[in-house]
Amino acid sequence: MSTTATRTTPGPAGRRGGRGPGGVRPGAPRPAAGPAPSRTPARTPARTATAPTTPTRTAPARSAPPGGTTASVTRAPLPPHILFAERLLAVLSGERPVHWMLGQTVGEAYDQLIRLAPATPLRARGARPVVRRCGGFPLRPGVVEAFASIAAGEQVRAMAFRLEQGTDRKWRCAAVELGSERH
């Protein structure tokens, strides 16, 4: 049988860490009355020198689709012109700063964004602007001309942009144009 030693700290009786009686912060709810918790340390099992293991997770059971077989559902990544339409909308509506697009633009596109963004041309009063429709036309491998219609309440605006794929296989915006408002 082993004995355990209790360690005490010097200080005023009933005070822990200078927080007041019972170690409770001033204004904090008090614990319910009941038996005092035991101060004896819990025994831990001896550790062995084995390789660490990671817990395994099991996927929840899925019901079979109408075809009768269980198929995993994977989402294909969005086309680059849809991703860039959302990014450009965030900058041109004032939700994001222009420098957010710094590594995602080439050529004159960043300068165009610097000129357009201060006026927040796609910001609307009341309704948040959203990409209503977006399409792209590949001109040649690695170059896409794209368009998007941006809706905010009753107002609909047009945006056109050009994407170019670099040697690192990343898409970058090369030009941006906004449709003029009709009067």
MDTraj code that builds the backbone (N, CA, C; nanometers):
import mdtraj as md
import numpy as np

residues = "MET SER THR THR ALA THR ARG THR THR PRO GLY PRO ALA GLY ARG ARG GLY GLY ARG GLY PRO GLY GLY VAL ARG PRO GLY ALA PRO ARG PRO ALA ALA GLY PRO ALA PRO SER ARG THR PRO ALA ARG THR PRO ALA ARG THR ALA THR ALA PRO THR THR PRO THR ARG THR ALA PRO ALA ARG SER ALA PRO PRO GLY GLY THR THR ALA SER VAL THR ARG ALA PRO LEU PRO PRO HIS ILE LEU PHE ALA GLU ARG LEU LEU ALA VAL LEU SER GLY GLU ARG PRO VAL HIS TRP MET LEU GLY GLN THR VAL GLY GLU ALA TYR ASP GLN LEU ILE ARG LEU ALA PRO ALA THR PRO LEU ARG ALA ARG GLY ALA ARG PRO VAL VAL ARG ARG CYS GLY GLY PHE PRO LEU ARG PRO GLY VAL VAL GLU ALA PHE ALA SER ILE ALA ALA GLY GLU GLN VAL ARG ALA MET ALA PHE ARG LEU GLU GLN GLY THR ASP ARG LYS TRP ARG CYS ALA ALA VAL GLU LEU GLY SER GLU ARG HIS".split()
xyz = np.array([
    [0.0837, -0.1162, 0.0000],
    [0.0000, 0.0000, 0.0000],
    [0.0888, 0.1232, 0.0000],
    [0.0496, 0.2229, -0.0773],
    [0.1303, 0.3443, -0.0833],
    [0.0604, 0.4577, -0.0122],
    [0.1401, 0.5514, 0.0294],
    [0.0830, 0.6688, 0.0936],
    [0.1034, 0.7877, 0.0030],
    [0.0123, 0.8801, 0.0084],
    [0.0247, 1.0018, -0.0718],
    [0.0447, 1.1188, 0.0209],
    [0.1263, 1.2094, -0.0219],
    [0.1532, 1.3295, 0.0579],
    [0.0714, 1.4445, 0.0024],
    [0.0210, 1.5261, 0.0892],
    [-0.0553, 1.6430, 0.0494],
    [0.0361, 1.7632, 0.0587],
    [0.0397, 1.8423, -0.0456],
    [0.1254, 1.9598, -0.0486],
    [0.0411, 2.0816, -0.0173],
    [0.0880, 2.1621, 0.0729],
    [0.0161, 2.2842, 0.1056],
    [0.1013, 2.4023, 0.0655],
    [0.0356, 2.5118, 0.0349],
    [0.1074, 2.6333, -0.0002],
    [0.0881, 2.7353, 0.1094],
    [0.1927, 2.8139, 0.1375],
    [0.1770, 2.9156, 0.2424],
    [0.0856, 3.0277, 0.1954],
    [0.0236, 3.0909, 0.2862],
    [-0.0635, 3.2031, 0.2537],
    [-0.1799, 3.2081, 0.3487],
    [-0.2628, 3.3105, 0.3355],
    [-0.3766, 3.3236, 0.4255],
    [-0.4748, 3.2093, 0.4038],
    [-0.5334, 3.1636, 0.5089],
    [-0.6282, 3.0530, 0.5019],
    [-0.7502, 3.0941, 0.4207],
    [-0.7985, 3.0037, 0.3372],
    [-0.9204, 3.0294, 0.2603],
    [-0.8979, 3.1100, 0.1350],
    [-0.7744, 3.1433, 0.1033],
    [-0.7476, 3.2224, -0.0166],
    [-0.6609, 3.1430, -0.1115],
    [-0.7014, 3.1421, -0.2388],
    [-0.6240, 3.0758, -0.3435],
    [-0.5998, 3.1743, -0.4555],
    [-0.4761, 3.1988, -0.4860],
    [-0.4435, 3.2848, -0.5992],
    [-0.4917, 3.4272, -0.5840],
    [-0.5262, 3.4708, -0.4625],
    [-0.5682, 3.6081, -0.4408],
    [-0.7033, 3.6397, -0.5021],
    [-0.7875, 3.5398, -0.5232],
    [-0.9167, 3.5640, -0.5878],
    [-1.0313, 3.5755, -0.4892],
    [-1.0050, 3.5671, -0.3665],
    [-1.1134, 3.5769, -0.2706],
    [-1.1397, 3.4412, -0.2088],
    [-1.2398, 3.4304, -0.1251],
    [-1.2685, 3.3054, -0.0546],
    [-1.3005, 3.1936, -0.1527],
    [-1.2333, 3.0809, -0.1324],
    [-1.2638, 2.9628, -0.2139],
    [-1.2077, 2.9666, -0.3547],
    [-1.1267, 3.0660, -0.3902],
    [-1.0656, 3.0708, -0.5231],
    [-1.1626, 3.1093, -0.6333],
    [-1.2765, 3.1670, -0.5984],
    [-1.3762, 3.2049, -0.6976],
    [-1.3581, 3.3516, -0.7312],
    [-1.3614, 3.3825, -0.8608],
    [-1.3503, 3.5216, -0.9031],
    [-1.4692, 3.6011, -0.8502],
    [-1.4460, 3.7261, -0.8156],
    [-1.5592, 3.8099, -0.7723],
    [-1.6617, 3.8202, -0.8848],
    [-1.7870, 3.8002, -0.8530],
    [-1.8938, 3.8097, -0.9513],
    [-1.9209, 3.6797, -1.0247],
    [-1.8366, 3.5771, -1.0042],
    [-1.8583, 3.4486, -1.0717],
    [-1.9598, 3.3674, -0.9931],
    [-2.0361, 3.2817, -1.0613],
    [-2.1345, 3.2007, -0.9885],
    [-2.0641, 3.1033, -0.8952],
    [-2.1234, 3.0818, -0.7814],
    [-2.0670, 2.9909, -0.6826],
    [-2.1116, 2.8478, -0.7135],
    [-2.0239, 2.7512, -0.6850],
    [-2.0632, 2.6120, -0.7075],
    [-2.1713, 2.5708, -0.6101],
    [-2.2505, 2.4719, -0.6492],
    [-2.3582, 2.4227, -0.5643],
    [-2.2988, 2.3545, -0.4423],
    [-2.3703, 2.3606, -0.3302],
    [-2.3238, 2.2973, -0.2079],
    [-2.3300, 2.1469, -0.2246],
    [-2.2324, 2.0814, -0.1728],
    [-2.2283, 1.9360, -0.1830],
    [-2.0993, 1.8876, -0.1232],
    [-2.0698, 1.7598, -0.1407],
    [-1.9456, 1.7093, -0.0834],
    [-1.8250, 1.7735, -0.1523],
    [-1.7232, 1.7974, -0.0746],
    [-1.6015, 1.8588, -0.1278],
    [-1.5304, 1.7594, -0.2185],
    [-1.4712, 1.8080, -0.3253],
    [-1.4012, 1.7164, -0.4150],
    [-1.2769, 1.6605, -0.3472],
    [-1.2425, 1.5405, -0.3819],
    [-1.1267, 1.4738, -0.3256],
    [-1.0000, 1.5372, -0.3798],
    [-0.8995, 1.5497, -0.2936],
    [-0.7736, 1.6092, -0.3355],
    [-0.6676, 1.5030, -0.3624],
    [-0.7042, 1.3780, -0.3567],
    [-0.6051, 1.2744, -0.3845],
    [-0.5916, 1.2594, -0.5347],
    [-0.4683, 1.2491, -0.5837],
    [-0.4499, 1.2378, -0.7280],
    [-0.5024, 1.1045, -0.7790],
    [-0.5575, 1.1070, -0.8979],
    [-0.6087, 0.9852, -0.9585],
    [-0.4916, 0.9031, -1.0082],
    [-0.5063, 0.7733, -0.9994],
    [-0.4000, 0.6850, -1.0471],
    [-0.4089, 0.6750, -1.1979],
    [-0.2958, 0.6824, -1.2622],
    [-0.2917, 0.6675, -1.4071],
    [-0.2231, 0.5368, -1.4393],
    [-0.2671, 0.4686, -1.5423],
    [-0.2039, 0.3425, -1.5765],
    [-0.0609, 0.3667, -1.6246],
    [0.0223, 0.2661, -1.6047],
    [0.1620, 0.2772, -1.6476],
    [0.1680, 0.2869, -1.7983],
    [0.2605, 0.3679, -1.8484],
    [0.2750, 0.3847, -1.9921],
    [0.3765, 0.2849, -2.0437],
    [0.3484, 0.2339, -2.1606],
    [0.4416, 0.1418, -2.2236],
    [0.5038, 0.2106, -2.3430],
    [0.6150, 0.1600, -2.3876],
    [0.6871, 0.2200, -2.4999],
    [0.6329, 0.1661, -2.6309],
    [0.5143, 0.2115, -2.6692],
    [0.4559, 0.1713, -2.7963],
    [0.4408, 0.2929, -2.8834],
    [0.4259, 0.2706, -3.0091],
    [0.4077, 0.3807, -3.1032],
    [0.2745, 0.4479, -3.0760],
    [0.2706, 0.5801, -3.0857],
    [0.1430, 0.6488, -3.0632],
    [0.0426, 0.6104, -3.1705],
    [-0.0789, 0.5995, -3.1292],
    [-0.1846, 0.5648, -3.2235],
    [-0.2807, 0.6802, -3.2348],
    [-0.3409, 0.6907, -3.3484],
    [-0.4419, 0.7931, -3.3673],
    [-0.5781, 0.7272, -3.3594],
    [-0.6729, 0.7931, -3.2982],
    [-0.8056, 0.7330, -3.2900],
    [-0.8671, 0.7220, -3.4291],
    [-0.9367, 0.6160, -3.4489],
    [-1.0018, 0.5970, -3.5785],
    [-1.1436, 0.6486, -3.5706],
    [-1.1864, 0.7103, -3.6766],
    [-1.3230, 0.7613, -3.6833],
    [-1.4000, 0.6801, -3.7847],
    [-1.5201, 0.6518, -3.7509],
    [-1.6040, 0.5795, -3.8445],
    [-1.7039, 0.6757, -3.9031],
    [-1.7282, 0.6601, -4.0303],
    [-1.8241, 0.7465, -4.0982],
    [-1.9649, 0.7027, -4.0612],
    [-2.0574, 0.7965, -4.0516],
    [-2.1951, 0.7585, -4.0218],
    [-2.2521, 0.6753, -4.1361],
    [-2.3422, 0.5890, -4.1000],
    [-2.4038, 0.5025, -4.2008],
    [-2.4868, 0.5862, -4.2968],
    [-2.4751, 0.5553, -4.4252],
    [-2.5512, 0.6273, -4.5271],
    [-2.6519, 0.5330, -4.5897],
    [-2.7623, 0.5881, -4.6251],
    [-2.8605, 0.5054, -4.6938],
    [-2.8231, 0.4992, -4.8411],
    [-2.8588, 0.3923, -4.9039],
    [-2.8245, 0.3730, -5.0446],
    [-2.9076, 0.4653, -5.1326],
    [-2.8471, 0.5242, -5.2370],
    [-2.9226, 0.6092, -5.3285],
    [-3.0209, 0.5243, -5.4094],
    [-3.1100, 0.5879, -5.4843],
    [-3.2111, 0.5134, -5.5589],
    [-3.1525, 0.4073, -5.6520],
    [-3.0296, 0.4229, -5.6975],
    [-2.9676, 0.3245, -5.7871],
    [-2.9369, 0.1940, -5.7170],
    [-2.9300, 0.1954, -5.5838],
    [-2.9068, 0.0744, -5.5088],
    [-2.7650, 0.0595, -5.4575],
    [-2.6685, 0.1358, -5.5065],
    [-2.5313, 0.1251, -5.4574],
    [-2.4958, 0.2502, -5.3795],
    [-2.4027, 0.2350, -5.2899],
    [-2.3587, 0.3494, -5.2121],
    [-2.2424, 0.4146, -5.2855],
    [-2.2596, 0.5389, -5.3227],
    [-2.1560, 0.6117, -5.3949],
    [-2.1138, 0.7311, -5.3111],
    [-1.9848, 0.7594, -5.3106],
    [-1.9396, 0.8760, -5.2365],
    [-1.9669, 1.0002, -5.3213],
    [-2.0112, 1.1035, -5.2543],
    [-2.0440, 1.2279, -5.3233],
    [-1.9252, 1.3212, -5.3066],
    [-1.8604, 1.3542, -5.4171],
    [-1.7509, 1.4498, -5.4130],
    [-1.7879, 1.5684, -5.4998],
    [-1.7531, 1.6845, -5.4505],
    [-1.7827, 1.8057, -5.5260],
    [-1.6607, 1.8443, -5.6074],
    [-1.6849, 1.8730, -5.7309],
    [-1.5767, 1.9184, -5.8178],
    [-1.5450, 2.0634, -5.7824],
    [-1.4194, 2.1039, -5.7932],
    [-1.3871, 2.2435, -5.7635],
    [-1.4564, 2.3361, -5.8629],
    [-1.4888, 2.4551, -5.8163],
    [-1.5549, 2.5527, -5.9019],
    [-1.4601, 2.5976, -6.0122],
    [-1.5129, 2.6291, -6.1286],
    [-1.4279, 2.6821, -6.2359],
    [-1.3662, 2.8150, -6.1923],
    [-1.2486, 2.8465, -6.2454],
    [-1.1806, 2.9683, -6.1997],
    [-1.2592, 3.0959, -6.2255],
    [-1.3373, 3.1032, -6.3334],
    [-1.4087, 3.2284, -6.3598],
    [-1.5170, 3.2544, -6.2550],
    [-1.5747, 3.1501, -6.1977],
    [-1.6750, 3.1703, -6.0922],
    [-1.6064, 3.2167, -5.9638],
    [-1.4932, 3.1556, -5.9303],
    [-1.4191, 3.1980, -5.8117],
    [-1.3748, 3.3443, -5.8228],
    [-1.3242, 3.3823, -5.9403],
    [-1.2775, 3.5199, -5.9572],
    [-1.3937, 3.6185, -5.9607],
    [-1.5083, 3.5789, -6.0106],
    [-1.6243, 3.6689, -6.0070],
    [-1.6592, 3.7023, -5.8623],
    [-1.6554, 3.6029, -5.7745],
    [-1.6841, 3.6266, -5.6328],
    [-1.5770, 3.7147, -5.5690],
    [-1.4514, 3.6891, -5.6031],
    [-1.3415, 3.7687, -5.5471],
    [-1.3485, 3.9138, -5.5932],
    [-1.3717, 3.9327, -5.7212],
    [-1.3811, 4.0695, -5.7732],
    [-1.5008, 4.1427, -5.7139],
    [-1.6113, 4.0728, -5.6972],
    [-1.7289, 4.1335, -5.6353],
    [-1.6966, 4.1777, -5.4926],
    [-1.6241, 4.0960, -5.4181],
    [-1.5896, 4.1321, -5.2799],
    [-1.5057, 4.2603, -5.2759],
    [-1.4137, 4.2762, -5.3713],
    [-1.3294, 4.3962, -5.3747],
    [-1.4083, 4.5171, -5.4237],
    [-1.4847, 4.4994, -5.5302],
    [-1.5545, 4.6135, -5.5905],
    [-1.6809, 4.6547, -5.5146],
    [-1.7240, 4.5742, -5.4190],
    [-1.8373, 4.6146, -5.3351],
    [-1.7895, 4.6672, -5.2003],
    [-1.6597, 4.6661, -5.1776],
    [-1.6050, 4.7205, -5.0546],
    [-1.5956, 4.6203, -4.9411],
    [-1.6276, 4.4930, -4.9637],
    [-1.6180, 4.3937, -4.8566],
    [-1.4731, 4.3577, -4.8259],
    [-1.3872, 4.3636, -4.9260],
    [-1.2457, 4.3305, -4.9105],
    [-1.1609, 4.4448, -4.9644],
    [-1.0400, 4.4618, -4.9109],
    [-0.9518, 4.5665, -4.9637],
    [-0.8895, 4.5235, -5.0962],
    [-0.8420, 4.6190, -5.1724],
    [-0.7839, 4.5903, -5.3040],
    [-0.6615, 4.5005, -5.2920],
    [-0.5798, 4.5211, -5.1917],
    [-0.4573, 4.4423, -5.1806],
    [-0.4848, 4.2934, -5.1584],
    [-0.6081, 4.2557, -5.1300],
    [-0.6477, 4.1152, -5.1184],
    [-0.6275, 4.0436, -5.2519],
    [-0.6322, 4.1166, -5.3627],
    [-0.6159, 4.0591, -5.4963],
    [-0.4729, 4.0735, -5.5482],
    [-0.3811, 4.1163, -5.4658],
    [-0.2456, 4.1473, -5.5109],
    [-0.1770, 4.0297, -5.5802],
    [-0.1779, 3.9128, -5.5240],
    [-0.1132, 3.7978, -5.5859],
    [-0.1989, 3.7271, -5.6889],
    [-0.3211, 3.7744, -5.7087],
    [-0.4142, 3.7082, -5.7989],
    [-0.4416, 3.7897, -5.9242],
    [-0.3574, 3.8895, -5.9486],
    [-0.3716, 3.9735, -6.0679],
    [-0.2371, 3.9824, -6.1397],
    [-0.2421, 4.0089, -6.2690],
    [-0.1213, 4.0315, -6.3493],
    [-0.1449, 4.1528, -6.4376],
    [-0.0369, 4.2101, -6.4808],
    [-0.0476, 4.3212, -6.5744],
    [-0.1203, 4.4399, -6.5172],
    [-0.2109, 4.4941, -6.5973],
    [-0.2812, 4.6161, -6.5627],
    [-0.4039, 4.5943, -6.4740],
    [-0.4416, 4.4717, -6.4476],
    [-0.5636, 4.4440, -6.3715],
    [-0.5583, 4.5041, -6.2315],
    [-0.4457, 4.4958, -6.1640],
    [-0.4370, 4.5521, -6.0294],
    [-0.4541, 4.7037, -6.0333],
    [-0.3947, 4.7695, -6.1330],
    [-0.4121, 4.9144, -6.1476],
    [-0.5582, 4.9491, -6.1749],
    [-0.6263, 4.8662, -6.2537],
    [-0.7688, 4.8890, -6.2796],
    [-0.8492, 4.8770, -6.1505],
    [-0.8160, 4.7776, -6.0685],
    [-0.8867, 4.7609, -5.9412],
    [-0.8603, 4.8787, -5.8478],
    [-0.7376, 4.9290, -5.8483],
    [-0.7057, 5.0451, -5.7635],
    [-0.7887, 5.1661, -5.8054],
    [-0.8098, 5.1836, -5.9357],
    [-0.8910, 5.2968, -5.9832],
    [-1.0399, 5.2755, -5.9545],
    [-1.0893, 5.1527, -5.9671],
    [-1.2320, 5.1258, -5.9521],
    [-1.2773, 5.1129, -5.8064],
    [-1.1988, 5.0487, -5.7225],
    [-1.2429, 5.0108, -5.5880],
    [-1.2815, 5.1263, -5.4963],
    [-1.2121, 5.2397, -5.4956],
    [-1.2513, 5.3453, -5.4010],
    [-1.3962, 5.3912, -5.4165],
    [-1.4491, 5.3857, -5.5357],
    [-1.5880, 5.4275, -5.5567],
    [-1.6868, 5.3166, -5.5211],
    [-1.6377, 5.1978, -5.4862],
    [-1.7208, 5.0795, -5.4600],
    [-1.8388, 5.0720, -5.5571],
    [-1.8101, 5.0532, -5.6846],
    [-1.9158, 5.0590, -5.7857],
    [-2.0212, 4.9484, -5.7755],
    [-1.9890, 4.8387, -5.7111],
    [-2.0877, 4.7310, -5.7019],
    [-2.1580, 4.7262, -5.5669],
    [-2.1361, 4.8268, -5.4846],
    [-2.2057, 4.8322, -5.3560],
    [-2.3467, 4.8849, -5.3790],
    [-2.4414, 4.8271, -5.3116],
    [-2.5803, 4.8728, -5.3218],
    [-2.6317, 4.9054, -5.1825],
    [-2.7218, 4.9940, -5.1761],
    [-2.7812, 5.0291, -5.0476],
    [-2.8852, 4.9239, -5.0104],
    [-2.8711, 4.8728, -4.8905],
    [-2.9682, 4.7749, -4.8416],
    [-2.9294, 4.6319, -4.8743],
    [-2.9474, 4.5897, -4.9962],
    [-2.9241, 4.4507, -5.0336],
    [-2.7759, 4.4251, -5.0601],
    [-2.7296, 4.3082, -5.0207],
    [-2.5908, 4.2693, -5.0469],
    [-2.5806, 4.2225, -5.1912],
    [-2.4822, 4.2693, -5.2669],
    [-2.4685, 4.2257, -5.4058],
    [-2.4234, 4.0797, -5.4137],
    [-2.4769, 4.0087, -5.5127],
    [-2.4429, 3.8679, -5.5342],
    [-2.4195, 3.8441, -5.6827],
    [-2.3403, 3.7409, -5.7113],
    [-2.3193, 3.7012, -5.8506],
    [-2.4443, 3.6256, -5.8938],
    [-2.5149, 3.6803, -5.9901],
    [-2.6402, 3.6205, -6.0366],
    [-2.6137, 3.5166, -6.1448],
    [-2.5256, 3.5493, -6.2362],
    [-2.4928, 3.4590, -6.3458],
    [-2.3478, 3.4836, -6.3833],
    [-2.2772, 3.3770, -6.4171],
    [-2.1367, 3.3898, -6.4536],
    [-2.1053, 3.2887, -6.5628],
    [-2.0324, 3.3330, -6.6623],
    [-1.9945, 3.2444, -6.7714],
    [-1.8548, 3.2772, -6.8197],
    [-1.7950, 3.1818, -6.8871],
    [-1.6609, 3.2038, -6.9382],
    [-1.6433, 3.1383, -7.0736],
    [-1.5602, 3.1991, -7.1567],
    [-1.5322, 3.1481, -7.2906],
    [-1.3815, 3.1319, -7.3056],
    [-1.3334, 3.0082, -7.3231],
    [-1.1892, 2.9904, -7.3431],
    [-1.1477, 3.0407, -7.4808],
    [-1.0528, 3.1335, -7.4836],
    [-1.0029, 3.1860, -7.6104],
    [-0.8962, 3.0938, -7.6684],
    [-0.8112, 3.0452, -7.5822],
    [-0.7070, 2.9482, -7.6182],
    [-0.6677, 2.8823, -7.4863],
    [-0.5889, 2.7778, -7.4884],
    [-0.5508, 2.7142, -7.3616],
    [-0.4826, 2.8139, -7.2679],
    [-0.5343, 2.8236, -7.1464],
    [-0.4766, 2.9132, -7.0471],
    [-0.5302, 3.0540, -7.0474],
    [-0.6302, 3.0849, -7.1303],
    [-0.6894, 3.2193, -7.1343],
    [-0.8415, 3.2063, -7.1398],
    [-0.9097, 3.2744, -7.0469],
    [-1.0559, 3.2710, -7.0409],
    [-1.1084, 3.4136, -7.0325],
    [-1.2026, 3.4472, -7.1192],
    [-1.2767, 3.5731, -7.1093],
    [-1.4063, 3.5388, -7.0364],
    [-1.4358, 3.6123, -6.9308],
    [-1.5523, 3.5794, -6.8490],
    [-1.6403, 3.7012, -6.8278],
    [-1.7644, 3.6743, -6.7920],
    [-1.8593, 3.7809, -6.7608],
    [-1.9383, 3.7376, -6.6386],
    [-1.9955, 3.8363, -6.5713],
    [-2.0826, 3.8088, -6.4572],
    [-2.1868, 3.9181, -6.4485],
    [-2.3072, 3.8789, -6.4128],
    [-2.4096, 3.9787, -6.3826],
    [-2.4230, 3.9826, -6.2315],
    [-2.4189, 4.1015, -6.1769],
    [-2.4199, 4.1241, -6.0332],
    [-2.5533, 4.1872, -5.9962],
    [-2.6247, 4.1240, -5.9062],
    [-2.7554, 4.1754, -5.8650],
    [-2.7515, 4.2195, -5.7196],
    [-2.8159, 4.3315, -5.6937],
    [-2.8334, 4.3824, -5.5584],
    [-2.9717, 4.4452, -5.5531],
    [-3.0649, 4.3708, -5.5014],
    [-3.2025, 4.4187, -5.5008],
    [-3.2545, 4.4269, -5.6428],
    [-3.3031, 4.5426, -5.6836],
    [-3.3542, 4.5645, -5.8190],
    [-3.2447, 4.6021, -5.9179],
    [-3.1275, 4.6370, -5.8681],
    [-3.0192, 4.6831, -5.9528],
    [-2.9376, 4.5639, -6.0046],
    [-2.9081, 4.5631, -6.1350],
    [-2.8245, 4.4600, -6.1962],
    [-2.7123, 4.5290, -6.2719],
    [-2.5891, 4.4845, -6.2457],
    [-2.4716, 4.5427, -6.3109],
    [-2.3964, 4.4332, -6.3850],
    [-2.3161, 4.4703, -6.4834],
    [-2.2369, 4.3751, -6.5610],
    [-2.0893, 4.3935, -6.5292],
    [-2.0172, 4.2815, -6.5302],
    [-1.8739, 4.2841, -6.5068],
    [-1.8098, 4.1854, -6.6047],
    [-1.7025, 4.2267, -6.6678],
    [-1.6275, 4.1387, -6.7575],
    [-1.4838, 4.1359, -6.7094],
    [-1.4198, 4.0205, -6.7232],
    [-1.2809, 4.0082, -6.6810],
    [-1.2117, 3.8988, -6.7606],
    [-1.0807, 3.9061, -6.7622],
    [-0.9991, 3.8109, -6.8370],
    [-0.9089, 3.7379, -6.7386],
    [-0.9017, 3.6067, -6.7504],
    [-0.8168, 3.5241, -6.6660],
    [-0.7080, 3.4605, -6.7506],
    [-0.5887, 3.4570, -6.6967],
    [-0.4769, 3.3919, -6.7651],
    [-0.4116, 3.2948, -6.6679],
    [-0.3771, 3.1772, -6.7203],
    [-0.3129, 3.0765, -6.6377],
    [-0.1620, 3.0870, -6.6550],
    [-0.0919, 3.0990, -6.5439],
    [0.0535, 3.1151, -6.5485],
    [0.1248, 2.9820, -6.5639],
    [0.2571, 2.9888, -6.5713],
    [0.3369, 2.8671, -6.5842],
    [0.3279, 2.7805, -6.4590],
    [0.2876, 2.8406, -6.3458],
    [0.2693, 2.7654, -6.2222],
    [0.1300, 2.7034, -6.2114],
    [0.0514, 2.7128, -6.3199],
    [-0.0836, 2.6559, -6.3314],
    [-0.1877, 2.7289, -6.2460],
    [-0.1549, 2.8460, -6.1938],
    [-0.2506, 2.9256, -6.1166],
    [-0.3146, 3.0290, -6.2073],
    [-0.4436, 3.0526, -6.1859],
    [-0.5180, 3.1513, -6.2632],
    [-0.5022, 3.2875, -6.1990],
    [-0.4866, 3.3887, -6.2839],
    [-0.4765, 3.5259, -6.2363],
    [-0.5603, 3.6161, -6.3267],
    [-0.6134, 3.7204, -6.2661],
    [-0.6954, 3.8154, -6.3402],
    [-0.6036, 3.9120, -6.4150],
    [-0.6308, 3.9306, -6.5460],
    [-0.5470, 4.0174, -6.6286],
    [-0.6177, 4.1463, -6.6680],
    [-0.7507, 4.1528, -6.6593],
    [-0.8248, 4.2741, -6.6953],
    [-0.9627, 4.2702, -6.6306],
    [-1.0150, 4.3882, -6.5994],
    [-1.1477, 4.4003, -6.5391],
    [-1.2193, 4.5173, -6.6033],
    [-1.3464, 4.4977, -6.6369],
    [-1.4296, 4.6069, -6.6890],
    [-1.5671, 4.5973, -6.6257],
    [-1.6246, 4.7118, -6.5975],
    [-1.7603, 4.7177, -6.5441],
    [-1.8501, 4.7849, -6.6459],
    [-1.9729, 4.7357, -6.6552],
    [-2.0705, 4.7973, -6.7459],
    [-2.1113, 4.9329, -6.6925],
    [-2.1329, 5.0264, -6.7840],
    [-2.1751, 5.1598, -6.7403],
    [-2.3233, 5.1550, -6.7048],
    [-2.3603, 5.2437, -6.6163],
    [-2.5021, 5.2498, -6.5755],
    [-2.5827, 5.3185, -6.6827],
    [-2.7032, 5.2662, -6.7032],
    [-2.7957, 5.3309, -6.7989],
    [-2.8744, 5.4376, -6.7254],
    [-2.9000, 5.5441, -6.7953],
    [-2.9799, 5.6531, -6.7359],
    [-3.1066, 5.6724, -6.8116],
])
top = md.Topology()
chain = top.add_chain()
for i, resn in enumerate(residues, 1):
    res = top.add_residue(resn, chain, resSeq=i)
    for name in ("N", "CA", "C"):
        top.add_atom(name, md.element.get_by_symbol(name[0]), res)
traj = md.Trajectory(xyz[None], top)
